[in-house]
Amino acid sequence: MTKELNQIILFFFIAWLSASHLEAREATTPLDLRHNIDQIIATAKQCPEKLSVKIVRLSDAKTLYQHEADEPLNPASNMKLVTIAAALRRLGPDFTFKTDFYTTTSSNGALQNLWIKGHGDPLLITEELPRLVASFRAAGIRSIRGAVYVDDSFFDHHSLISDVSNRGSSEYTILTSPLAFNFNGLEVQVEPAHKVGLPPVVTLSPANYFITVVNQAKTGGGRRATVHAHLDANHQLIITGSVPPSRGTTLRIDVPQPSGYAAGAIIAALQEAGIRFDGRILSGLVPSEATKIFTHESPPLSEVIKSMGKFSNNFTAEQLLKTLGAVLLGSPGSTEAGVRVLQSYFGDLKIPPQSYVLANGSGLSRETRVTASQLVTLLEDMYHSPLRDSFISSLSISGIDGTIRHRLRNGDLRGKIAAKTGSLNGVVTLSGYWFSNTARPVAFSILMNGPGVSLGRVASLQEKILTAVDESLEQN
């Protein structure tokens, strides 16, 4: 953690401490704040068709400003605030995602078949492979005979979620799985051969036992790489096109068979460590007579939600949503079950069920509708809870990190905003907290919907609103 980030965290802590011990004084709304924001909205050149704003002082729940605050709008990735808050409330910050390893027979360090049962870990990544290898070694395992079975019964098989962002109209496709690896992304390095006309050198990073490379590409004489990679239903990675003789290229592709891909990464790491296996990777439930060898645990939820919130990780959000459904309502976990858990949390906040629509956990949806008032109610709830530190640590800090590291950094806003961004075609949102060591902190939500709404067009409007908050409250 950098020294600068430590200073920001200390700044937030002092602000919270000051706010909790301020002597009571008359709760008045600065008239200049209401007037200034009204003027900003009225004169905005790129004002969206639908704009909803709510700003509340956290010390006394005083509404400082609101504009169409009860209008249900699409929150885009501000939906992740709901998923994070509900997960912290229902599972706790110390909750971990587990991956269990079983066998039915073990003799002299040799397993007769291996079963891997995942429970939705979104952070099973390359850096975790050495820990897994160490666990196998600690269990005295030197070889695996028979097959490796993947038990993916913890989630249902309705796994695909997709939508289009407004950043270059890129399509975001999320494929959930109880056993997944590297966010279901495969990195393929293609380097030129020593001679034009020969196949390039193709390397998977990391190696994967499940995937077979079919190299149909060539080292060409051009200056640009035209390499394409396609993973077919038989888990063959077909490489076509060409790379120039002077340099290679790196591709990243989505994996349509997450469980097999994850098992293949684990097996390849075991083989590299000298643990023998030459069988097949298959699907299969853990038999009742199987014995658990060990359990691999993820980092705690308080760490998982940092990457989910700060970098708006859609995959982690959907994994977490299905895990909520499975843990609290019984497996298999589903999007629908996870949404019921979120609805239960909204019930705790006294938010009427007919006033919103929740479709998934990431915000990749055209159906989801919430209001600025509801998001501020959530922000108030988390701020005044024992989970405050974990929740706020999942938010981006203006001009410092996450999705607003390059935003809200001019003037006095840098380091004062902890917030979650949201962006889809026709949707731009920003909700979170404004902090100061000289004034009482506030919670805010700014939701923008409408044709032509994009971050490039309305980011300045969000910044002007928050600048007005900063200028007004620092003076009062």
Backbone torsions as a table, in degrees:
resi	resn	phi	psi	omega
1	MET	NA	132.0	-176.4
2	THR	-72.9	158.5	177.1
3	LYS	-61.4	-38.6	-179.4
4	GLU	-63.1	-42.0	-179.8
5	LEU	-67.5	-37.8	175.9
6	ASN	-59.2	-40.2	179.5
7	GLN	-65.5	-38.7	178.8
8	ILE	-65.0	-43.8	179.5
9	ILE	-62.5	-41.3	177.2
10	LEU	-62.5	-39.0	178.4
11	PHE	-59.7	-46.3	179.3
12	PHE	-61.3	-41.9	-178.0
13	PHE	-62.6	-44.6	178.9
14	ILE	-62.1	-39.9	179.5
15	ALA	-62.9	-43.4	179.5
16	TRP	-63.6	-44.5	-178.0
17	LEU	-62.4	-41.9	179.6
18	SER	-64.3	-42.3	-178.0
19	ALA	-63.9	-37.6	-176.0
20	SER	-75.2	-14.6	-177.8
21	HIS	-117.1	7.4	177.9
22	LEU	-64.9	139.4	175.0
23	GLU	-69.3	144.7	-179.1
24	ALA	-63.6	137.3	173.0
25	ARG	-143.3	168.2	-174.7
26	GLU	-58.0	128.6	-177.4
27	ALA	-88.1	98.6	179.2
28	THR	-117.1	150.1	176.8
29	THR	-93.5	122.5	178.0
30	PRO	-58.5	120.2	-177.9
31	LEU	-62.6	-32.8	-179.3
32	ASP	-65.5	-30.6	179.4
33	LEU	-65.5	-49.0	179.4
34	ARG	-61.2	-44.6	-179.2
35	HIS	-64.0	-45.1	-176.0
36	ASN	-64.0	-43.8	-179.5
37	ILE	-68.5	-39.3	175.6
38	ASP	-57.3	-42.1	179.8
39	GLN	-68.0	-39.1	178.9
40	ILE	-61.1	-45.1	-179.8
41	ILE	-67.9	-43.0	-176.4
42	ALA	-65.5	-30.9	-174.9
43	THR	-104.6	4.3	-177.9
44	ALA	-65.4	132.3	179.6
45	LYS	-75.6	-27.6	-177.7
46	GLN	-121.2	48.7	-179.7
47	CYS	-75.0	128.0	-178.2
48	PRO	-68.4	161.7	179.0
49	GLU	-60.2	-40.6	178.7
50	LYS	-123.9	122.7	-178.9
51	LEU	-132.0	127.0	179.7
52	SER	-128.6	127.3	-176.8
53	VAL	-135.2	137.1	170.0
54	LYS	-143.3	136.0	179.9
55	ILE	-132.9	124.3	-175.3
56	VAL	-129.6	134.6	175.2
57	ARG	-76.5	130.0	-172.0
58	LEU	-77.1	-25.4	-176.4
59	SER	-68.7	-31.1	-175.4
60	ASP	-138.7	11.2	178.4
61	ALA	61.5	22.8	179.4
62	LYS	-76.7	125.8	175.7
63	THR	-75.3	116.5	-179.4
64	LEU	-88.4	-29.7	178.4
65	TYR	-161.2	145.1	171.6
66	GLN	-152.2	146.4	177.8
67	HIS	-145.3	112.1	-177.8
68	GLU	48.6	43.4	-170.8
69	ALA	-70.8	-17.1	-179.0
70	ASP	-106.7	17.6	177.2
71	GLU	-84.4	117.1	179.3
72	PRO	-67.4	122.1	-179.4
73	LEU	-132.0	164.2	176.4
74	ASN	-72.4	124.0	-177.7
75	PRO	-89.3	-6.7	-172.4
76	ALA	50.1	-132.7	-175.0
77	SER	-74.8	-2.6	169.3
78	ASN	-63.6	-15.4	173.7
79	MET	-59.5	-28.1	179.7
80	LYS	-63.2	-25.2	174.9
81	LEU	-59.9	-39.9	179.7
82	VAL	-66.7	-45.6	-179.1
83	THR	-63.5	-44.3	179.8
84	ILE	-64.3	-47.0	-178.2
85	ALA	-63.1	-45.3	179.9
86	ALA	-63.4	-39.7	179.4
87	ALA	-64.8	-43.5	178.1
88	LEU	-63.5	-41.3	-179.6
89	ARG	-67.4	-41.9	-172.5
90	ARG	-90.8	-33.0	-176.4
91	LEU	-105.3	-28.9	-178.3
92	GLY	89.5	152.9	-175.0
93	PRO	-67.7	-17.4	-178.0
94	ASP	-94.8	0.2	179.2
95	PHE	-58.9	140.4	176.3
96	THR	-126.2	150.1	175.1
97	PHE	-88.6	134.5	-173.9
98	LYS	-112.9	143.4	171.5
99	THR	-123.5	118.3	-173.8
100	ASP	-102.4	144.0	179.6
101	PHE	-121.6	128.1	-174.8
102	TYR	-128.7	160.7	169.0
103	THR	-148.3	163.5	175.6
104	THR	-102.7	-26.0	-178.5
105	THR	-142.8	134.1	176.9
106	SER	-139.8	129.6	-178.8
107	SER	-146.9	123.0	176.6
108	ASN	51.9	43.9	176.7
109	GLY	81.7	4.8	-179.9
110	ALA	-111.9	127.1	175.8
111	LEU	-92.2	138.3	171.0
112	GLN	-99.5	94.1	-175.0
113	ASN	76.8	146.4	179.0
114	LEU	-132.8	135.5	174.5
115	TRP	-114.1	134.4	175.9
116	ILE	-116.8	120.5	178.3
117	LYS	-116.7	115.2	179.5
118	GLY	-90.8	153.8	178.3
119	HIS	-128.6	37.7	169.6
120	GLY	88.7	12.8	-177.5
121	ASP	-56.6	114.9	179.1
122	PRO	-83.7	-10.1	-176.5
123	LEU	-115.7	32.0	169.4
124	LEU	-81.8	99.9	-171.7
125	ILE	-130.9	176.9	-175.9
126	THR	-51.9	-40.5	-177.1
127	GLU	-65.0	-16.6	179.1
128	GLU	-86.5	-14.3	-176.2
129	LEU	-60.4	-41.6	177.5
130	PRO	-59.6	-35.9	177.4
131	ARG	-64.3	-41.2	178.9
132	LEU	-65.1	-44.4	178.0
133	VAL	-59.7	-43.1	179.5
134	ALA	-61.9	-36.0	179.3
135	SER	-67.4	-39.8	176.5
136	PHE	-63.5	-43.2	179.5
137	ARG	-64.8	-40.9	179.2
138	ALA	-62.8	-28.8	178.1
139	ALA	-83.2	-0.3	177.1
140	GLY	76.8	21.7	-175.8
141	ILE	-86.6	126.8	-179.5
142	ARG	-115.9	-17.1	179.0
143	SER	-158.5	158.6	176.8
144	ILE	-127.2	119.8	178.8
145	ARG	-103.2	159.6	179.3
146	GLY	82.5	-128.1	-175.3
147	ALA	-127.6	162.9	169.1
148	VAL	-106.6	122.8	-178.5
149	TYR	-106.2	139.1	176.7
150	VAL	-107.7	121.2	177.0
151	ASP	-99.8	106.5	-178.4
152	ASP	-109.9	35.1	-176.2
153	SER	-80.8	-6.1	-177.2
154	PHE	-70.8	-28.4	175.3
155	PHE	-114.2	158.6	169.1
156	ASP	-73.8	179.3	-176.2
157	HIS	-105.1	12.4	172.9
158	HIS	-89.4	89.5	-162.0
159	SER	-113.2	-7.4	-170.4
160	LEU	-97.7	127.8	174.5
161	ILE	-133.2	132.6	180.0
162	SER	-151.6	156.0	173.4
163	ASP	-166.0	-178.1	-174.6
164	VAL	-116.6	128.7	176.3
165	SER	-83.9	172.0	176.8
166	ASN	-98.8	9.9	176.4
167	ARG	-93.8	87.3	-179.4
168	GLY	76.5	14.9	179.9
169	SER	55.9	35.6	179.0
170	SER	-75.1	138.4	176.8
171	GLU	-87.7	131.5	177.6
172	TYR	-106.8	119.3	179.7
173	THR	-117.5	125.2	-179.0
174	ILE	-113.2	126.5	177.8
175	LEU	-117.3	106.9	-178.0
176	THR	-81.5	156.4	177.6
177	SER	-165.1	140.0	177.6
178	PRO	-65.5	-23.4	173.5
179	LEU	-123.6	111.6	-177.0
180	ALA	-138.6	159.1	-177.1
181	PHE	-139.7	135.5	176.8
182	ASN	50.9	43.7	177.7
183	PHE	56.6	28.4	-179.4
184	ASN	62.9	28.0	178.2
185	GLY	-114.3	137.0	-179.9
186	LEU	-112.5	126.7	177.7
187	GLU	-98.0	126.9	-177.3
188	VAL	-121.4	119.8	178.0
189	GLN	-99.9	127.1	-179.1
190	VAL	-121.1	113.7	-178.1
191	GLU	-114.8	143.3	-177.3
192	PRO	-65.4	148.3	172.8
193	ALA	-74.8	172.9	-177.6
194	HIS	-74.5	-8.6	-175.9
195	LYS	-141.9	137.5	177.2
196	VAL	-60.7	137.1	179.7
197	GLY	101.0	-20.6	179.0
198	LEU	-84.9	156.1	176.6
199	PRO	-63.9	140.6	176.7
200	PRO	-70.3	169.6	177.6
201	VAL	-90.3	121.3	-177.4
202	VAL	-109.1	126.5	-179.1
203	THR	-129.8	132.9	173.4
204	LEU	-90.8	134.9	-178.5
205	SER	-123.7	108.0	-4.2
206	PRO	-79.7	177.6	178.9
207	ALA	-60.7	153.4	-178.4
208	ASN	-142.6	123.4	-177.1
209	TYR	-72.0	-26.6	-173.7
210	PHE	-77.1	-24.9	-170.9
211	ILE	-105.7	132.2	175.9
212	THR	-105.3	127.4	-179.2
213	VAL	-88.0	126.3	173.4
214	VAL	-112.2	102.1	-171.5
215	ASN	-93.1	102.0	178.0
216	GLN	-107.5	7.6	-177.8
217	ALA	-84.8	170.1	179.1
218	LYS	-136.0	156.5	169.3
219	THR	-84.8	114.7	-173.1
220	GLY	-104.0	-177.1	-178.0
221	GLY	-101.7	4.5	-178.9
222	GLY	-81.9	-177.0	-178.6
223	ARG	-101.0	-15.1	-175.9
224	ARG	-119.8	147.3	176.1
225	ALA	-79.8	135.5	176.0
226	THR	-125.2	40.5	-174.8
227	VAL	-83.9	140.5	175.5
228	HIS	-129.3	147.2	179.0
229	ALA	-129.2	135.8	179.2
230	HIS	-136.5	128.4	178.9
231	LEU	-101.7	113.1	-174.9
232	ASP	-88.7	-179.4	-175.3
233	ALA	-66.5	-19.6	178.1
234	ASN	-93.6	21.0	-176.0
235	HIS	46.3	42.3	170.1
236	GLN	-99.1	126.8	177.9
237	LEU	-93.3	107.1	-175.4
238	ILE	-96.0	119.0	-178.4
239	ILE	-105.2	124.7	178.3
240	THR	-129.8	170.2	178.6
241	GLY	96.4	-155.7	-177.7
242	SER	-148.4	158.2	173.5
243	VAL	-122.8	146.4	177.5
244	PRO	-68.8	155.8	-178.9
245	PRO	-69.5	-13.8	-174.8
246	SER	-88.5	-26.0	-177.3
247	ARG	-159.1	157.2	179.4
248	GLY	-100.0	-164.7	-179.9
249	THR	-150.5	160.8	178.0
250	THR	-122.6	130.4	179.0
251	LEU	-112.8	149.4	172.2
252	ARG	-128.4	123.3	-177.4
253	ILE	-125.6	153.3	175.8
254	ASP	-78.9	144.4	-177.4
255	VAL	-102.2	122.2	-178.3
256	PRO	-80.9	-8.2	-179.4
257	GLN	-125.7	75.5	-170.3
258	PRO	-59.4	-43.8	-174.8
259	SER	-64.9	-45.8	178.7
260	GLY	-64.2	-39.7	178.1
261	TYR	-61.8	-43.4	179.4
262	ALA	-64.3	-45.9	178.3
263	ALA	-61.8	-38.5	179.8
264	GLY	-63.7	-35.7	177.4
265	ALA	-67.6	-40.8	179.4
266	ILE	-65.4	-45.1	-179.3
267	ILE	-63.7	-42.3	179.1
268	ALA	-61.3	-39.6	178.3
269	ALA	-65.9	-37.9	177.7
270	LEU	-66.0	-41.1	179.1
271	GLN	-63.4	-42.1	178.6
272	GLU	-62.6	-26.6	179.0
273	ALA	-89.0	3.5	176.3
274	GLY	93.1	7.7	176.8
275	ILE	-90.6	119.1	-169.2
276	ARG	-81.8	139.9	172.5
277	PHE	-161.7	132.8	177.2
278	ASP	-140.2	25.3	-179.4
279	GLY	-95.1	-154.7	-176.5
280	ARG	-111.1	156.4	172.2
281	ILE	-101.9	120.7	-174.5
282	LEU	-129.5	170.6	173.4
283	SER	-96.0	141.8	178.6
284	GLY	179.5	140.0	178.3
285	LEU	-70.2	147.9	175.1
286	VAL	-65.7	123.0	-180.0
287	PRO	-69.5	153.9	-176.1
288	SER	-62.1	-28.8	-178.2
289	GLU	-86.1	0.0	-177.7
290	ALA	-69.5	151.9	177.8
291	THR	-110.6	133.6	178.6
292	LYS	-73.9	130.1	178.6
293	ILE	-85.8	-50.4	176.8
294	PHE	-165.3	169.8	177.1
295	THR	-123.9	131.0	174.5
296	HIS	-98.3	130.6	-178.0
297	GLU	-113.6	143.9	176.9
298	SER	-75.5	171.1	166.6
299	PRO	-59.8	161.3	-179.1
300	PRO	-63.7	158.5	-179.3
301	LEU	-53.8	-36.2	-179.5
302	SER	-59.3	-28.1	176.7
303	GLU	-86.7	-38.1	-179.1
304	VAL	-59.5	-41.8	-175.3
305	ILE	-73.1	-14.5	177.1
306	LYS	-65.0	-49.3	179.0
307	SER	-68.6	-33.9	179.1
308	MET	-64.6	-43.4	-177.0
309	GLY	-82.9	-51.4	-175.4
310	LYS	-63.1	-35.7	-176.6
311	PHE	-113.8	13.0	174.7
312	SER	51.1	53.3	-176.7
313	ASN	-78.7	107.3	-177.7
314	ASN	-67.4	-39.2	-179.5
315	PHE	-59.7	-47.8	180.0
316	THR	-60.9	-39.8	-179.5
317	ALA	-61.8	-43.8	-178.2
318	GLU	-73.6	-34.3	173.8
319	GLN	-62.1	-43.6	-179.5
320	LEU	-65.1	-40.8	-179.5
321	LEU	-61.0	-47.4	-179.9
322	LYS	-67.0	-33.1	176.5
323	THR	-64.8	-40.9	175.6
324	LEU	-56.2	-45.7	179.7
325	GLY	-63.6	-43.5	-177.5
326	ALA	-68.4	-44.7	-176.4
327	VAL	-69.7	-41.6	-172.0
328	LEU	-93.9	-26.2	-177.5
329	LEU	-119.5	-2.9	177.9
330	GLY	101.0	143.9	179.9
331	SER	-78.7	155.7	2.5
332	PRO	-77.5	139.3	176.7
333	GLY	-68.9	143.3	-179.0
334	SER	-139.4	164.9	174.8
335	THR	-60.2	-42.2	-178.6
336	GLU	-62.8	-42.6	179.3
337	ALA	-66.5	-41.2	177.9
338	GLY	-62.3	-40.1	177.9
339	VAL	-62.8	-36.1	177.7
340	ARG	-62.6	-34.7	176.9
341	VAL	-67.0	-41.8	177.2
342	LEU	-62.6	-40.7	178.4
343	GLN	-63.0	-36.4	177.5
344	SER	-63.6	-40.4	177.3
345	TYR	-65.1	-42.4	175.3
346	PHE	-59.9	-34.5	175.6
347	GLY	-62.3	-38.5	177.0
348	ASP	-61.4	-30.5	-179.5
349	LEU	-86.3	4.2	179.8
350	LYS	64.2	31.8	176.4
351	ILE	-90.8	119.5	-176.8
352	PRO	-59.5	133.8	-176.0
353	PRO	-63.1	-27.2	-179.4
354	GLN	-79.7	-3.0	-174.4
355	SER	-95.8	1.4	-178.2
356	TYR	-149.6	167.2	173.7
357	VAL	-135.7	124.2	177.1
358	LEU	-115.2	130.8	-176.5
359	ALA	-113.9	-34.0	179.2
360	ASN	-158.1	-168.6	-174.5
361	GLY	-99.9	-16.4	-173.5
362	SER	-98.3	-25.0	-174.0
363	GLY	98.5	0.3	175.2
364	LEU	-78.7	77.1	-175.6
365	SER	-159.5	145.0	173.3
366	ARG	-94.2	-8.0	-176.2
367	GLU	-94.2	-29.1	-174.3
368	THR	-59.7	136.0	176.8
369	ARG	-141.3	126.2	171.3
370	VAL	-139.3	171.3	179.6
371	THR	-111.2	160.9	175.1
372	ALA	-61.2	-37.9	178.5
373	SER	-61.6	-41.3	-179.6
374	GLN	-66.3	-41.2	178.4
375	LEU	-66.5	-37.2	177.0
376	VAL	-67.1	-38.3	175.4
377	THR	-58.3	-42.9	176.6
378	LEU	-62.5	-45.6	-179.9
379	LEU	-62.1	-38.4	176.2
380	GLU	-64.1	-44.6	-179.1
381	ASP	-59.0	-45.8	-177.7
382	MET	-71.6	-34.5	179.6
383	TYR	-64.0	-38.1	-177.1
384	HIS	-91.6	7.9	-178.6
385	SER	-101.0	164.7	174.4
386	PRO	-66.2	-10.2	-178.8
387	LEU	-91.9	7.1	-174.2
388	ARG	-53.9	-49.3	-176.1
389	ASP	-60.4	-45.7	179.8
390	SER	-62.9	-41.6	-178.5
391	PHE	-65.8	-49.7	-177.0
392	ILE	-66.1	-30.3	179.6
393	SER	-67.4	-14.5	178.0
394	SER	-86.2	-6.5	-176.5
395	LEU	-93.7	152.6	176.7
396	SER	-78.1	148.9	-179.9
397	ILE	-109.5	127.8	-173.4
398	SER	-55.6	125.7	178.3
399	GLY	72.5	4.0	-174.9
400	ILE	-118.3	-53.6	-175.4
401	ASP	-153.2	176.5	176.1
402	GLY	65.1	-154.3	-174.2
403	THR	-76.7	-6.1	174.6
404	ILE	-117.9	24.8	179.1
405	ARG	-66.6	-25.1	178.2
406	HIS	-108.0	12.0	-178.8
407	ARG	-124.4	161.0	174.0
408	LEU	53.7	36.9	-176.7
409	ARG	-111.6	-2.1	179.6
410	ASN	-87.3	157.3	179.9
411	GLY	62.1	-134.3	-176.3
412	ASP	-100.0	5.6	-176.0
413	LEU	-78.6	-22.9	-175.8
414	ARG	-57.4	125.4	178.2
415	GLY	81.2	-3.0	-177.5
416	LYS	-99.5	-15.2	-176.5
417	ILE	-107.6	126.6	170.2
418	ALA	-116.6	113.0	-168.2
419	ALA	-151.3	166.4	173.9
420	LYS	-113.2	131.3	177.3
421	THR	-91.5	166.5	174.3
422	GLY	-151.5	141.5	-175.8
423	SER	-157.5	119.9	168.7
424	LEU	-137.1	171.6	173.9
425	ASN	-58.9	119.5	179.8
426	GLY	81.8	10.2	-178.0
427	VAL	-140.6	128.3	171.1
428	VAL	-139.9	128.1	-176.6
429	THR	-138.1	157.8	177.8
430	LEU	-155.3	121.8	-179.9
431	SER	-140.6	142.8	179.5
432	GLY	167.3	-140.6	-173.4
433	TYR	-128.4	147.5	167.4
434	TRP	-111.3	127.3	-178.1
435	PHE	-119.1	151.8	174.3
436	SER	-153.1	149.9	176.0
437	ASN	-88.6	1.6	179.0
438	THR	-120.7	-8.7	-178.3
439	ALA	-137.9	161.6	-179.1
440	ARG	-69.3	137.3	-178.6
441	PRO	-72.0	159.7	178.6
442	VAL	-131.6	158.1	169.8
443	ALA	-106.9	143.5	-178.5
444	PHE	-142.8	156.4	171.5
445	SER	-144.1	130.2	179.0
446	ILE	-126.7	110.0	-178.3
447	LEU	-113.5	130.4	-178.7
448	MET	-129.0	123.3	178.1
449	ASN	-131.1	151.8	173.4
450	GLY	145.0	162.0	178.3
451	PRO	-57.7	134.4	176.9
452	GLY	81.1	-2.6	179.1
453	VAL	-69.4	125.8	176.0
454	SER	-146.3	159.9	-177.8
455	LEU	-58.9	-40.7	-179.5
456	GLY	-61.3	-28.6	-176.7
457	ARG	-88.3	-30.6	-171.3
458	VAL	-118.2	-2.8	180.0
459	ALA	-58.4	-37.8	-178.8
460	SER	-66.8	-31.7	177.7
461	LEU	-66.6	-42.9	175.3
462	GLN	-59.3	-44.1	-178.1
463	GLU	-65.6	-38.9	178.7
464	LYS	-64.6	-39.6	178.8
465	ILE	-63.1	-45.3	-178.8
466	LEU	-71.8	-30.8	174.5
467	THR	-64.9	-39.9	176.7
468	ALA	-62.0	-40.2	176.0
469	VAL	-59.9	-48.1	-177.6
470	ASP	-62.1	-47.6	-177.4
471	GLU	-65.9	-39.4	-177.3
472	SER	-72.1	-47.6	-173.5
473	LEU	-75.9	-28.8	177.1
474	GLU	-68.2	-21.3	-177.8
475	GLN	-96.0	-8.2	-175.5
476	ASN	-112.8	NA	NA
